[in-house]
Amino acid sequence: MTDLIPLAQQLRELDSANLAKLIESCGANSISDMLDLAKLLLSRRELERRIRRLRSNELEDLKAGKSNPAWSQNFLGYEAPFPDAVELAQQLSPIAPKQALTSEHGPALAAYETLLAITELIFACERRLLSVVRSGLRMPDAKEIGETLKMEPARLQLRFQLALEAGLIAIHGSRFASTKRGLEWLDQDNKTRWQWLASPIWDLPEISSTGNLSEAVTKDYPLRDPNQIKFLRFSEVLGLTDQGVPTEALNDKSGKWINALLPKAVDSFVLQGDLSIMTLGPLAPAMHRQMDVVASAEDLGLASMFRLSPQSICHALESGMSVAQITKFLTSNSKGPIPQPVSYLLADVEQKFGKLTVAASMQGAVVMAEDQILLRQIFAQASLRPLLFEVRGQSLYSRLDQELVYFNLRAQGYLAVMVDEFGKVVSPRQELPQPVVEAMDYLALANRLITEEAKAPEGDDVMRQLQFALKNKMKVGLRVGYPDGSEKEHLIEPLGVAGGRVRGRDAVKQAEVTLPLSRVIAIWLA
């Protein structure tokens, strides 16, 4: 810890803005003085973090102990590089990049596939129980949704992680749900959607070449972890790179290039008697959103297929649409009249809607229906036994929560709906607000460290700093309160601490003084 004193002195020379930036970068939320911050910066974790961000020439100079402004700018030395930093730089090894997923169809189609996939994922949050696991999506969910998109699970998982990064999907209890921002994203045009996805991943460091970006980063920053750079992770699925090489999108952040390279969007479809809906081109975003409310996607691409079903119509009714509105949507946008089977489907679901309900109870959930035969069928169904149903009167009770029971019933084809305590239908659509992260006022903390480092000490802070000064033969500043109400500052070199008093040599008077610790109202290392 011989580096601690010079580093603390270097920190005292910073202005509040730069000090705040430094404190934020290392997440130092609970430091009480410059020594605390210096200790944190000299920890192995923080030294490694800053060393790995050095460029190749800066790193070589640090390893050799040569003069370079970088080690001072990165708090790896003061007048000379810190020995601990030099030793660690010599020990660290490069981190190999994970195998990146490259584009299969070129940048424009890769970006379009991403927009399609995230649209489908947001609606999947309403239609199915997407349980939270470390990897993101459970493998069965990733496979099933991936089949609709003709996309491998690993590629879908990457898009799902991008949706999380952009705040379009968030954790709601034990499952994933769409956020308010996610539903707003659905209302945007393709170029705006692309911008919302690209903006949070723009963390590519400055590089000297324009070839393969991953190779360029590794060349310029030999110890940097490429797997922690979000741009390298998501650039292919946003069309920013093609096989790792930058595309024109890197210089056109507006997203207009997507519309220029994709076929013209369509706003009509073919509705068929087998309840399928076919589109003959890419769906306009507004049309796609409406379509996903009333129908389930079966095959998504430049041309897509959807299907009406009792579950999809029930979902539309839960989401606030009426049968009349569904009929108007289908009539207005279909290239032909509504087939008779579709009219039968709408009438049948309208008659059944709300007849099987799932309500929250004190102990879990209660399933109610006028049709007791239907309830007995649910109770006897083997695939629903994990819900632990109990028959009480003319209802089924479960110890599991309302959403879990609801999603499992819907997965088995039942037209169950969630209701609140007043019997009103609750939409499965969750409009979660953006997670509010309580912002730390780093500038205020920096100002406190600079201008109030000598604040009233708490606990053993006085003794801790005096002992540190004694050990390292440093001077300390003391603000002492006197019985007459006056305050006076002393700059002393401590000589000993005993009996509740500190004895030291006054640097101004060049004389020995003894001060009572109980009267010390502020202390700082000089």
Summary of the structure (lengths in Angstrom):
residues: 526
radius of gyration: 32.1
end to end distance: 17.8
largest distance: 104.9
contacts: 1602
relative contact order: 0.09
helix: 46%
strand: 18%
